[in-house]
Amino acid sequence: MSDRRAFLKFVAASPLLAAVPSIAEAFQQGGLNEAADALDVFDFQAAAQKVVPPAHWGYLMTGVDGEETLKANRDGYGRYHLRTKRFVDVSRLDMSVDLFGAKLNSPIVLCPVGSQRAFHREGEVGAAKAALSKGHLQILSTQTSIAVEDVAKARSGPLWYQLYTTDNFEVTTKLVKRAEAAGCPAVAVTVDLPAGRNTETMTRLQRTDTRNCGSCHEDATGNLATPRVGGGTNANKPMFAGINTNGLGLTSPSLTWDFVKRLKDVTKMKVVIKGLETREDAAQAIEHGADGIIISNHGGRATETGRGTIECVAEVAQAVRGRIPILVDGGVRRGTDVFKALALGANAVGIGRPYIWGLSAFGQQGVERVLDILNNELRLAMAGCGTRNVKEITAASLIDTGRRG
């Protein structure tokens, strides 16, 4: 990525390019007149950064500690190369997948990102309409800025609910029951933040932003991802309406595997565990009745392991042995990244930051264009490797170089 940016800066500085001002401006500023102008998701990153305030940008883009895990999520995909296969009839490619009986047009999933109205007025509803238009799964955050009922109405199809467990099971049950009543078929239980996180870079960016933006949190220096609900900015989130949040923790450091059974006892939704990274935890998930796994390190915003999620897929898949679906998120920026994750054993692949870049810049149309770009790149990778459907994407199409980046 740094090499790409350096190249673009070099091109932008070219005297030949300077002779064509409109082109030079596009290179230098990441200028997009409309969503359709974007050629890759990085075009949306540049466009989003121009319109998103510093505190919100910090919330979206940064990791924890020294951000080694954030970097590893992206660099990990460079470890794997594709093996092409020729003389295969790839005139008809099927990119569809089935998750819990729902057929989706693509294995690319819109992962939960909180406070989406902090990036665009359409918020989660804009993302939902894009997911509906393109036939993708959407997972809604507990920290949604629009109520689950309204997002479910806009999506009019598969909408999973991401659950922060809180430290009060009565409150947790209310959240789960509400999501189930709204029609969510699955709940994704986030377990990678048992005791908060160290968000150094985000905090530094927040200190540069002195705006009063009470519509999404108390002020620009407020933490959109505070681990507590009561008395903090999260108390105003729609999912906590009518709930006494005084002293309530968003997550629980005392959580154990028994929670899976307790949750399954109060809901008919499929229970998916989000935030696993090892074969041992994957085996435990199956033993305790989990219906699915999302390999995730919260976008490099949980424990500073220094390990990318793509590097976890193979060992989790070996433990699961096809018994339950596996999703993975973190660092996906290209359709080839999606292909690699599927080849290593994932059933679907999540994106977070890229679609929020699109949302920030152009609302629903931006999200749709991000999905179109990634789907086209995935389609080309499938054709080049002679894989006519998602099931044919296997490790036989990969070379593991053992080197990141």
N, C-alpha and C positions, 0 to 999 in steps of 0.2 A: 504494500500500500504506500509506503514512504517513497519507493522508487517511482510509482505511478504519479504521485503528487509532484515529485522533482521533475519528472518528464514534462508534465503539464505546465509547470512554471517556466521551464526552458522554452517550450513551444510558445507560450504566451509572450515571452520576451523577444521572440524573433522579429526582426525588422520587416520581414515579409508579411508576417501576420498583422503587424501594426498597421500595414497599409490597408487592411480591411477592418475598420474599427468595430463593427458589429460582432465579427467573429472574435476579435481580441477580447472584447468585453465579456463575451460568453465564457471564454476560457478563464479569464481572470476572476470573474465574480460568480461563476457557476450559474449564470443567468438562464432561467427558463421562463418563457412567456406563458407556457401552458404545460400541463402534465405530459402531454404526448411528445413534447420535445426531449424528454429525458431518454438517454441511451443506456444508462445503467443505474443502479440504485444509488451510487455515489453522487450522481447529479442531484438527487433529491437531498442528500446530506448537505451539500453546499447551499442549496436553496433554503432548506429548513433552518440552517444556522443563521441566515440573514434575518429571519423573522421571529425566531424563538428567543425570549429573554435569557440572560445569563443563568439565573437560578434554575429555570426550567431545563435549559440545555445541560446544566451540570447534573441535574437529576437523571436525565435521559442517558447521557453519554459516558459518565464516569464509572469507575469500579471501586475497589476497596484497597486499603493499604497502598502499596506501590503500583497497583494495577497490573501485576504480572499475569493474573488469571484472565483479566479482560483481554490482554494481548494474546495470551495462549489460546483463547477461544478462536480468534481469527487465524493465528499462525498455524494452528493444528491442522487446518485443512491442507496446507502446503506439504504436509508429510505424505499425502496420498496422491498418486498420479493415476490417470485413467489408461486402461488398455483398450485400444480400439479393436473393432471386429468388422470385417468387410464382407461383401456379398451376402448380406442379409436383407430381406425385403422389409424395409422400414417405412413403406409408404403409408402405413396406418399404425399410429402409435396410441396406446391407451395409457393415460397418466392417472386414471382414476384409482382410488383406494376405498376400502370399506373399514369404517371404525364403529364398532358396536352396532352394526346393522345399517348405518347411514353411509350411502355412497356419495363420495366427494369427487369433484372433478380433478383434484390435484392433491398430492401428499403434503403440500405447503400449508401450514397452519398459522393463523394470526394468534400469537401468544399473548398472555395477559400483560398489559401495561397500565398502571394506575394513572388516574388524573388526566385523562386524554383531552379534556377541555382546556387544560393548561397549554395545549399545543394548537388546538383549533376549535372553534365554536361548535363544530359538528361532533367532536369528541367520539365516543364509542359508537354512537349511532352512525356516524359517517363510515367508520370501519365496518360496522355490521352491514350496511347497505352495499359496501364493496364486496364483502364476503358473500352476500346473497347473489350479487350480480355475477361473480366469478365461480361460485360453487365451492367455496372454501370453508373449512371449520374455523370458528372463532372461539377463543377462550376469554371470558370476561373476568377482570380482576375484582376482588373484594373491594379494592380501592377505586372502583369505577366512579366517574363523575356524573354518570347517568344511571338511573335505577335499572335493575336487571329486567324488570317487566317491559320497560320502554326499548331496551336493546334487543330483547327477545322478539318483540313485535317487529322491529326493523329488520332483524336477521331472518325471521320466519323460517327457521330451519335449525340445524345443529348448532347449539351454543352451549359450550361447557362453562362451568362456573369454577373459577380458581378460589380456593378457600384459604385464608389465613385463620389458623385454628383458634385464635384468641386463647386466653387463659381461664375462660369460663365456659364450661360445656353447655350450659343453658343458653348462653348467647350464641355459641357456635351452632347449636341446634336450630335456633331461630333463623340464622343466616342460610343454613342448608335447606330448611323447609321452604323458605321464601324462594330460593333458586329452583327448587324442585317444582313448586307451584307455578313458577313462571315457564316451566317446560324444559328446563335444562336436563339432558339425559345423563350427564356425568359431572362429577365434582373432582377437581384436581387439587389435592391437599398439598400445600407448600410446606416443606419440612427443612429447607436449607437455611433458615434464619432463626435458629432456636434461641439466640441470645443477642440479637442485634448485629451491627456491623460497623466497621470503621471507615467512614466515607470522607476521606481527607480532601480529595480534589473537589468533590461536590460542595463541601463546606466552604472551601476557598472561593469558589465561584459565587456561592450565595452571598458572601460578604461584599461582593462587588455590586450587588443588585439591591437597591434601596427602595424599590417600588412598594406601594401598598396594593396588594392584589388579593383581597379577602375572598374573592369568588372561588379561589381554589385552595388557599390556605391563609393563615393569619397575616403574613407579610412575606416579602421576598426571601427573608432569611429563615423562614420557617421550613422545616424538613418535610417534604412531601412523602417521605418514607419513614417517618418516626415509628419506632417499635411500640409506642403506646397509643391508645385511642383516647381514653378519657382525659379531658383537660388539654388536649393537643389539637392539631389541625385536622386529624382524621375523624373527630367526633361529628363533623359536618358532612361526612360522606353519606350518600343516599342509602347505602346498605345498613347504616346504623341508625336510621330514622326510627324513633319510637323505642330505642334501646337505651337503657341507663349505662353510659360508657364511663362513668366516674371510676377512675383507677383501673380500667380495663386494659390488659396487655394485648397487643395485636397477635403476638405469638407466645408460645409457652416453652420455657426451658426444661420443663418436667415431662414433656411428651415422650411416650414409649409406643412400641408396636401395638399395645392393647388398644390404642386410639382407633385403629382401623376397624376392629370389631365394634367398638362403641358407635362409630360413625355408620357402619353398615346396619346397625340395629335401628337407626332412626331415619334412614333414607332408602329409597328404592333406586336412587341414582347409582351408576357405576362409580366406583371409588378408584381414582387414579392417584398415584403418589408422585408428586413433582419435587425433584431435588435430589434424586439418587444418582450416584456416580460409580458404584462398585458392584462386583458380582455378589459379594456377601449380602449387601443390602437388597439387591434384586431378589436373591433367594429368600430372604426374610419377607419381602413384600408378597411373594407368591404364597409362602407358608401361612401368612396371616390374612390371606383372602383378598389382596388387592386385585383389581380388575385391569390395571394398566400401570405403566411407569413412564414418567417423563424425566429423561436424563437432563439435568439442568444444574447450573451453579448460579442461577439468578442473573445471567448475563455478566458474569464476572463480578457480581455485587454481593457475594455471600462470604464464604471462607476463602482466604487467599491461598489456594492450593498450588497455583502455578501450572495447573493441568487443564487443558482444553476439553470441553465436553465431547468433541468428536473422538478424542483418544480414549473415551470411556465406553463407547458404543459396543465394540466387539466383545469386551468381557461381560457386559450386562446381557448382551444377546446370547452369549454362551450359557449363562446361568438360566435365562428365561426359556430357551429352547422352543420358542414359538408359542408358548402357552398363553401369553397375554400380549397385547400390543405394546410396542415401545415407541415413544416419541423422543426427540432430542431437540434442544434449542441451544443458541449461543454461537455467535460469530458467523452466521450464515449471511453471505452477501452475494452469492452467485448460484445459478442453477446447478453448476458443477458441484458446489458444496452440498446441495440437496442430494444429488446423485451419489456422492461419496458416503453420506450418512445412510442412505438406503442400502447401498452395497455392503456396508458393515453390519447391517441388521436392524436398522430402524424401520418402522412401518410408516412413519410420518415425520415431518421436520418442521420445527417452528421458527418463525421470524418475529422479532420485536422491534428493534430500532429502525430497520429499513421501512417498515410500513408507517411508523410514526413520522419518519422524515417526509414520506409522501403525504400523510395527513396534515402535517404542519404547513406544508407548502401549498397544497391544493385541495384539502379535504378529501371527500370520497373519491374524486377523480384521481388524486395522487396515490391513494391506496390501490386503486384498480390498476394504475399504470405500473406500480411496483410489482404487483402480482403478475401482470402480463409479461414484464421483463424477465422475472425469475422463471416463469413457466416456459417461456420461449427458450431460455438458456438450458433449462432441464430437458426440454424436448430435443434440442440439438445434441446434448450429451448422450441421450438415449439412442438417438439415431447413429451417432458416431461410434458407439460401443455395441451396436447391434442388439439392443434390448428393446423389445417391442411393447413391453408392458412393465409395470413396476415390479411384479413378481420375478421377472427375468433379470432384474438388477441385483447382482450378487458380488461377492468378494472376488470372483473370477475376473471382474472388470477393473480391479484395483492393483496397484503396485504400492506396497508400503516401503517407502524409502528410509523410514526411521528418522527423518530430519524434518523439523518444522520450517515453515516459511519458504 
